[in-house]
Amino acid sequence: MDIQDIIKDEIARILKELGTEVDKKEIQLTPSDTREHGDYMTNIAFRKARLLSLPPLALAEKIASLVHLDGVEKVEAVKPGFLNFFLKSDTLGHIVSDILEKKESFGNIDLGKGVKIDIEYVSANPTGTLHLGHARGAALGDSLSRILKKAGYDVTREYYINDAGNQIDHLGESLIARYLQLFGVKAEVPEDGYHGEEIVRVAKMLKDEVGDKYVKDPQSHLDFFKKYGSQVLLKFIKEDLHAFRVDQDVYTSEKSIRERGAVEEVLQKLKPYCYESEGALFLDTKKDGDDKDRVIVKSDGSYTYLLPDIAYHADKFSRGFDRLIDLFGADHHGYITRLKSAVKDLGYDPSRLDVCLVQMVRLFKNGEEFKMSKRTGNAISMKELVEECGVDAVRYFFVSRSGTSHLDFDIDLAKTLGSENPVYYAQYTHARLCGIELNGKSFFPIDPSCDRLDSESEKSLVLMLKDYPEVITVAANELEPYKITNYVHSLAMAINDFYTKCRVLDDKDVALSKQRLALVEASRIVLADALSLIGVSAPERMVSKDKEESVL
């Protein structure tokens, strides 16, 4: 059992003996700010003193006198009523030994054991390249998938292909125009079509494959152009995502859902919650908090976007998932209530559907907002930003804040080879640990007992390592990958504080060096694993300014 749980159980036992019941969840045990105040502190005496008709300090002193735990060296009651717990050195050694034994599986928890989760993210229309909003959603969705897997959930990553509807019609028309232009035929891309360079690229591919086969009567082959264009552009999207270390498990086509009659099937199930008005069919979503009821079938008989989307979510539930998670752009905030209302009408518990909103990204360069692409004259694409700054920097920065918060991405900072760049700082810390181990081979085998690690920086680092499973729990429960990024930065700071204050390799004290090397390896394991959860690499060597080194 975790030492924090052991301490909480002991406090709960003592309070019960003194005459008051307490739920272990009420006992807040937090790391102390300094070694002078021990390793952990709690204010439980403040919260329960009145129930026992005692001053807080008196209750704290009473609890301190009754604590008997093998892993605790001493307990202090201090004014005005705090309890400080000091752990034994061998307790810290157990933490290091546990990490060295479990390696990358340290931090694995059973929070989601037996629970199947589907996470749908990116889902960009196959009509062009991915922009920065898609990229942030990709980084957040993939990181969340990794975190939930670490937390024990059975995770499926999904991409919903919007390959039906008006946007695909516009794609077909745009591709026809670009195809004809390659043969000198005068043709204009529709005003509401797609004007990006990628459409020209697809047209050139098509010309190379079929020649002038469709020049005479392209409109009669519109379905072919729509299918060809969407398939090739989806291939481009998959390639860009793979280069971004994002790979979905399942790709579900809106067109396939429509073709198998799933939309009509869902429509029949929703009929009891619908009414007609002015020839259109409305779904009653106001009953569940929406600001107005929503049209799902227009007066001309065509479907609004909402109805196939409801059918898609019904399809996901039918595949046996216990929980659905969608990552939507922030402009879809109002969409959540109507979707949950429809899910409820279909007989599913709407609490099984979570929607995470993803705010847009603003780019800055040389202190000014940077909007234009050198290649296309349009917004910077995900691929261009990755080429400029690297996958690691883009992924780290994109998950460094909650998805609901706007993100300003500083291109200059992301490219900086210095400690002011947080991803560089974290990766260089890992490289430093690798360099220490490389230089300390003569001290192996290492000693994980760690009973001589008694400095404040050593103990603080061990306790931070110990907290890694709890960080995973919080990030998984709150669906917030930035919790991992925050932890990575704090851990890197603790590692560098330890390195600065403690001489790891010392021929005059081999035994101590062996123990400090054990702490180095435990720190390296956890830092590398935490970086992997946000899709960032943990290199063994790093470039500093103009030379390659393995340590700072």
C-alpha positions in Angstrom: 0.0 0.0 0.0 1.2 3.6 -0.8 2.8 5.4 2.2 0.2 8.2 1.9 -2.6 5.7 2.2 -1.0 4.1 5.2 -0.7 7.4 6.9 -4.3 8.3 6.1 -5.5 5.0 7.5 -3.6 5.6 10.7 -5.0 9.1 11.1 -8.5 7.7 10.5 -8.0 5.0 13.1 -6.8 7.4 15.7 -9.6 9.8 15.2 -12.1 7.0 15.5 -10.5 6.0 18.8 -10.8 9.6 19.9 -14.5 9.6 19.1 -15.1 10.8 15.6 -15.5 9.0 12.3 -13.6 10.3 9.3 -13.6 9.3 5.7 -10.0 8.8 4.4 -10.9 11.0 1.4 -11.3 13.9 3.9 -7.7 13.7 5.0 -5.6 16.0 2.8 -1.9 14.9 2.9 0.3 17.2 0.9 4.1 17.3 0.4 5.8 19.8 2.7 7.4 22.9 1.3 10.7 22.3 3.0 12.5 19.4 4.7 12.2 21.4 8.0 8.5 20.6 7.9 8.9 16.9 7.1 7.8 15.1 4.0 4.1 15.4 4.3 1.7 17.7 6.2 -2.0 17.7 7.0 -4.5 20.1 8.5 -7.0 17.5 9.6 -6.7 18.6 13.2 -8.1 22.0 12.3 -11.1 20.3 10.6 -12.0 17.9 13.4 -11.0 19.8 16.5 -14.4 21.3 17.1 -16.1 17.9 16.9 -13.9 16.7 19.7 -14.1 19.9 21.7 -10.3 20.4 21.6 -8.1 23.2 20.3 -6.5 22.3 16.9 -3.0 22.2 18.4 -4.1 19.9 21.2 -5.7 17.5 18.8 -2.7 17.5 16.6 -0.4 16.7 19.5 -2.8 13.9 20.6 -2.7 12.4 17.1 1.1 12.7 16.9 1.5 10.8 20.1 -0.6 7.9 18.9 0.9 7.4 15.5 2.9 4.1 15.2 4.0 3.4 11.7 7.2 1.5 10.5 7.7 3.8 7.5 7.4 7.1 9.6 10.5 8.3 11.5 8.6 10.9 13.5 5.5 13.1 13.6 5.4 16.7 14.8 2.5 18.8 15.9 3.2 22.5 15.2 1.3 25.7 15.7 -1.4 26.4 15.1 -2.4 22.8 14.5 -0.5 21.2 11.6 0.8 17.6 11.6 4.2 17.1 9.9 5.3 13.5 8.9 8.9 12.6 8.5 9.5 9.4 6.5 12.4 7.0 7.2 15.1 6.8 4.6 14.4 3.1 3.9 10.8 4.1 3.0 12.3 6.3 0.2 14.4 3.4 -0.8 11.3 1.3 -1.3 10.0 3.9 -3.8 13.2 3.8 -5.8 13.4 0.0 -5.7 9.7 -0.1 -6.9 10.5 2.1 -9.9 13.7 0.2 -10.8 11.7 -3.1 -10.7 8.7 -2.0 -12.6 10.5 0.3 -15.1 8.1 1.8 -17.6 5.1 0.1 -16.0 5.6 2.2 -12.8 2.6 4.5 -12.7 0.3 1.9 -14.4 -3.0 1.9 -12.4 -6.2 0.0 -12.5 -8.5 3.1 -12.6 -10.2 2.0 -15.8 -9.9 -1.7 -15.5 -12.6 -3.4 -17.6 -13.9 -0.1 -19.1 -13.9 0.4 -22.8 -13.5 4.0 -24.0 -13.7 5.4 -27.6 -11.9 8.7 -28.1 -12.7 10.5 -31.3 -10.5 13.4 -32.3 -9.2 15.4 -35.3 -12.0 14.1 -37.7 -11.2 16.9 -40.2 -13.1 16.9 -43.4 -11.0 15.2 -46.1 -11.1 18.4 -48.1 -7.7 19.9 -47.4 -4.6 19.9 -45.1 -4.8 20.0 -41.3 -4.6 23.4 -39.7 -3.5 24.3 -36.2 -6.8 23.7 -34.5 -6.7 20.1 -35.9 -3.1 19.8 -34.7 -3.9 20.8 -31.2 -6.9 18.5 -31.1 -4.6 15.7 -32.4 -2.0 16.3 -29.7 -4.6 16.5 -27.0 -6.6 13.5 -28.2 -3.5 11.3 -28.7 -2.0 12.3 -25.3 -5.3 11.7 -23.6 -5.5 8.2 -25.2 -2.0 7.4 -23.9 -2.8 8.6 -20.4 -6.1 6.6 -20.2 -4.2 3.5 -21.4 -1.7 4.1 -18.6 -4.6 4.4 -16.2 -5.9 0.9 -17.2 -8.7 1.8 -19.7 -9.3 -0.2 -22.9 -8.9 2.7 -25.3 -9.9 2.9 -29.0 -8.7 5.9 -31.0 -11.2 6.9 -33.7 -11.4 9.3 -36.6 -14.8 10.2 -38.1 -14.6 10.9 -41.8 -17.1 13.5 -43.0 -17.2 12.1 -46.5 -20.8 12.9 -47.3 -22.7 16.2 -47.7 -22.1 19.6 -49.3 -18.5 19.9 -48.4 -17.7 16.8 -50.5 -19.7 18.1 -53.3 -17.7 21.3 -53.2 -14.5 19.3 -53.2 -15.5 17.4 -56.3 -16.3 20.6 -58.2 -13.0 22.2 -57.0 -11.0 19.1 -58.2 -12.8 19.2 -61.6 -11.7 22.8 -62.1 -8.1 22.1 -61.2 -8.1 19.0 -63.4 -9.4 20.9 -66.4 -6.9 23.7 -65.9 -4.0 21.3 -66.2 -5.2 20.7 -69.8 -5.6 24.4 -70.6 -9.4 24.3 -70.3 -10.8 27.5 -68.8 -12.4 26.6 -65.5 -13.0 28.4 -62.2 -12.9 26.9 -58.7 -16.3 27.7 -57.2 -16.4 30.6 -54.7 -17.5 28.2 -52.0 -15.0 25.5 -53.2 -11.5 24.7 -52.0 -8.6 26.8 -53.2 -5.6 25.3 -51.4 -2.5 24.1 -53.1 -3.3 20.5 -52.0 -6.2 20.4 -54.5 -3.8 21.2 -57.3 -1.5 18.4 -56.1 -4.4 16.0 -56.2 -5.4 17.1 -59.7 -1.8 16.5 -60.9 -1.9 13.0 -59.4 -5.2 12.3 -61.1 -3.9 13.6 -64.5 -0.9 11.3 -64.2 -3.2 8.3 -63.5 -5.9 8.8 -66.0 -4.7 11.4 -68.5 -7.4 13.3 -70.3 -10.1 10.6 -69.7 -12.5 13.0 -68.0 -11.8 16.2 -69.8 -14.8 16.0 -72.2 -17.6 15.5 -69.7 -16.3 15.8 -66.1 -19.6 16.7 -64.5 -21.1 13.3 -65.4 -18.2 11.8 -63.3 -18.7 14.1 -60.3 -19.0 11.1 -57.9 -15.7 9.8 -59.1 -14.0 13.2 -58.5 -15.6 13.4 -55.0 -14.4 9.9 -54.1 -10.9 10.2 -55.6 -10.4 13.6 -54.0 -11.6 12.6 -50.5 -9.6 9.4 -50.5 -6.3 11.0 -51.6 -6.7 13.9 -49.2 -7.5 11.5 -46.3 -4.3 9.7 -47.2 -2.4 13.0 -46.9 -4.0 13.6 -43.6 -3.1 10.2 -42.3 0.5 10.7 -43.4 0.7 14.1 -41.6 -0.8 12.6 -38.5 1.6 9.7 -38.5 4.5 12.1 -38.8 3.0 13.9 -35.7 3.0 10.5 -33.9 -0.8 10.2 -34.1 -2.3 7.0 -35.4 -6.0 6.2 -35.0 -7.3 2.7 -34.6 -10.6 3.1 -36.4 -11.7 5.3 -39.3 -15.5 5.5 -39.6 -17.1 6.9 -42.7 -20.2 9.0 -42.6 -21.0 7.8 -46.1 -21.0 4.2 -44.9 -23.3 5.0 -42.0 -25.7 6.6 -44.4 -25.5 3.8 -47.0 -26.4 1.1 -44.5 -29.5 2.9 -43.4 -28.4 3.8 -39.9 -29.6 7.4 -40.2 -33.1 6.3 -41.0 -33.1 3.8 -38.2 -32.1 6.4 -35.7 -34.7 8.8 -37.1 -37.4 6.3 -36.4 -36.3 5.9 -32.8 -36.3 9.7 -32.3 -39.7 10.3 -33.8 -41.5 10.2 -30.4 -39.4 13.2 -29.4 -40.0 15.2 -32.6 -42.6 17.4 -34.1 -43.2 19.1 -37.4 -43.2 22.8 -38.1 -43.3 24.6 -41.4 -42.5 21.3 -43.2 -39.4 20.6 -41.1 -38.9 18.0 -38.4 -37.6 19.3 -35.1 -36.1 17.3 -32.2 -37.1 18.5 -28.8 -33.8 19.3 -27.1 -35.0 22.3 -25.0 -36.3 19.7 -22.5 -32.7 18.9 -21.7 -31.4 22.4 -21.5 -30.8 23.4 -25.1 -31.7 27.1 -25.9 -34.0 25.9 -28.7 -35.3 22.8 -30.4 -33.2 21.6 -33.4 -34.1 20.8 -37.0 -32.9 17.3 -38.0 -34.9 17.0 -41.3 -35.3 20.1 -43.4 -38.4 21.0 -45.3 -36.9 19.6 -48.5 -36.4 16.2 -46.9 -32.6 16.5 -46.5 -30.9 15.9 -43.2 -29.1 18.5 -41.2 -25.6 17.7 -39.9 -27.0 16.7 -36.5 -29.0 13.7 -37.6 -26.1 11.6 -39.1 -23.9 12.7 -36.2 -26.5 11.2 -33.8 -26.5 8.0 -35.8 -22.7 7.9 -35.6 -22.8 8.1 -31.8 -25.5 5.4 -31.7 -23.2 3.3 -33.8 -20.3 3.8 -31.3 -22.5 2.9 -28.4 -23.7 -0.2 -30.3 -20.0 -1.4 -30.6 -19.9 -1.9 -26.8 -18.1 1.1 -25.5 -18.8 2.0 -22.0 -17.8 5.6 -22.5 -17.4 8.0 -25.4 -15.1 11.0 -25.5 -15.3 13.6 -28.3 -12.8 16.4 -28.9 -14.6 19.3 -30.5 -13.5 22.7 -31.6 -14.5 25.4 -29.1 -17.1 26.8 -31.5 -19.1 23.6 -30.9 -19.9 24.5 -27.3 -23.6 24.8 -28.0 -23.6 21.5 -29.8 -22.9 19.4 -26.7 -26.4 19.8 -25.1 -28.3 18.9 -28.2 -26.1 15.8 -28.8 -26.4 14.6 -25.2 -30.2 15.2 -25.4 -30.4 13.0 -28.5 -28.2 10.3 -26.9 -30.6 10.3 -24.0 -33.7 10.0 -26.3 -32.0 6.9 -27.8 -31.9 5.3 -24.4 -28.3 5.8 -23.5 -27.0 7.5 -20.4 -25.8 10.9 -21.5 -23.2 10.9 -18.7 -21.4 8.2 -20.7 -20.6 10.9 -23.3 -17.8 13.4 -22.5 -17.0 16.3 -24.8 -13.7 18.1 -24.5 -13.5 21.5 -26.1 -10.3 22.6 -27.9 -9.6 26.3 -28.3 -7.7 27.7 -31.2 -4.0 28.5 -31.4 -2.3 31.8 -32.2 1.2 31.8 -33.6 3.8 34.5 -32.7 7.1 35.2 -34.3 9.5 38.0 -33.4 7.0 39.2 -30.9 4.2 39.6 -33.4 1.2 37.4 -34.4 2.1 35.3 -37.4 -0.7 34.2 -39.6 0.4 33.7 -43.2 1.8 30.6 -44.9 4.8 31.1 -47.2 3.6 28.4 -49.5 -0.2 29.0 -49.8 -0.9 32.5 -48.6 -3.4 30.8 -46.2 -3.3 29.8 -42.5 -0.2 27.9 -41.4 -0.7 24.1 -41.7 0.2 21.6 -39.1 2.8 20.1 -41.4 4.5 23.5 -41.9 4.6 24.2 -38.1 6.1 20.8 -37.4 8.7 21.3 -40.2 9.6 24.7 -38.6 9.7 23.7 -34.9 9.8 19.9 -34.7 7.3 17.4 -33.5 8.5 17.4 -29.9 8.1 21.2 -29.4 4.7 21.4 -31.1 3.3 18.5 -29.2 4.6 19.7 -25.8 3.4 23.2 -26.3 0.0 22.1 -27.6 -0.8 20.1 -24.4 0.9 22.6 -22.0 -2.5 24.2 -21.2 -6.0 22.9 -20.8 -7.8 22.5 -24.1 -10.4 25.0 -23.0 -7.8 27.7 -22.8 -6.5 29.7 -25.7 -2.9 29.0 -26.6 -0.3 31.4 -27.9 2.5 29.5 -29.6 5.8 31.3 -29.7 7.7 30.0 -32.6 11.0 31.6 -31.5 10.7 30.0 -28.0 9.9 26.6 -29.4 13.1 26.7 -31.5 15.3 28.0 -28.6 18.1 25.6 -27.5 18.1 26.7 -23.9 16.4 26.2 -20.5 13.8 28.9 -21.1 12.2 26.4 -23.6 10.3 24.0 -21.4 10.4 21.0 -23.8 14.1 21.5 -24.4 14.7 21.8 -20.6 12.8 18.5 -20.0 14.6 16.6 -22.8 18.0 18.0 -21.8 17.3 16.9 -18.2 16.8 13.4 -19.5 20.0 13.6 -21.6 21.8 14.8 -18.5 20.6 11.7 -16.6 21.8 9.5 -19.4 25.2 11.2 -19.4 25.6 10.7 -15.6 24.9 7.0 -16.1 27.3 6.7 -19.0 30.0 8.3 -17.0 29.2 6.3 -13.9 29.5 2.8 -15.3 32.3 2.0 -13.0 30.0 2.4 -10.0 27.5 -0.3 -11.2 25.7 -2.3 -10.0 23.7 0.5 -8.3 22.2 0.3 -4.8 18.5 1.0 -4.6 18.3 0.9 -0.8 18.9 4.7 -0.7 19.2 4.7 3.1 21.9 7.4 2.9 19.8 9.8 0.8 18.9 12.3 3.5 19.3 15.7 1.9 16.3 17.9 1.2 16.8 17.8 -2.6 17.2 14.0 -2.6 14.1 13.4 -0.5 12.0 15.9 -2.5 13.0 14.2 -5.7 12.0 10.7 -4.4 8.7 12.0 -3.2 8.0 13.6 -6.6 8.7 10.3 -8.3 6.4 8.6 -5.8 3.6 11.0 -6.8 3.6 9.9 -10.5 0.8 7.4 -10.2 -1.4 10.0 -8.5 -0.6 12.5 -11.3 -1.8 9.8 -13.8 -5.0 9.4 -11.8 -5.8 13.1 -11.8 -5.0 13.6 -15.5 -7.2 10.6 -16.4 -10.1 11.6 -14.1 -10.1 15.2 -15.3 -9.3 14.4 -19.0 -6.5 17.0 -18.8 -3.1 16.1 -20.4 -1.6 19.3 -19.3 -1.4 17.8 -15.8 1.4 15.5 -17.2 3.2 18.5 -18.8 3.1 20.3 -15.5 4.5 17.2 -13.8 7.3 16.9 -16.4 8.5 20.4 -15.8 8.3 20.1 -12.0 10.2 16.7 -12.1 12.9 18.2 -14.4 13.3 21.1 -11.9 13.6 18.6 -9.0 16.2 16.5 -10.9 18.3 19.5 -11.7 18.1 20.8 -8.1 19.3 17.4 -6.9 22.1 17.4 -9.5 23.3 20.8 -8.5 23.3 20.1 -4.8 24.5 16.5 -4.7 27.7 15.1 -6.3 26.5 11.9 -7.9 29.8 10.3 -8.9 32.4 10.4 -6.1 35.4 8.0 -6.0 35.8 8.9 -2.3 32.3 7.6 -1.4 31.5 4.7 -3.8 28.6 3.5 -1.6 26.8 6.8 -1.7 27.5 7.1 -5.5 25.8 3.8 -6.1 22.6 5.0 -4.2 22.6 8.3 -6.0 22.9 6.5 -9.3 19.8 4.4 -8.4 18.0 7.7 -7.9 19.3 8.9 -11.3 18.0 5.8 -13.0 14.6 5.9 -11.3 14.3 9.6 -12.3 15.2 8.8 -15.9 12.6 6.0 -16.1 9.8 8.2 -14.8 10.8 11.3 -16.8 11.0 9.3 -20.1 7.6 7.7 -19.4 5.9 10.9 -18.6 7.3 12.5 -21.8 6.0 9.5 -23.8 2.5 10.2 -22.4 2.4 13.5 -24.3 4.1 12.0 -27.4 7.5 13.7 -26.8 10.8 11.8 -27.2 13.4 11.4 -24.5 16.7 11.6 -26.3 20.0 10.4 -24.7 21.9 13.2 -26.3 20.9 16.8 -27.1 22.3 19.7 -29.2 23.3 22.7 -27.1 24.0 25.8 -29.2 26.4 24.4 -31.8 27.7 21.2 -30.3 26.3 17.8 -29.2 26.5 16.9 -25.6 25.0 14.3 -23.3 24.9 16.5 -20.2 24.1 20.2 -19.6 
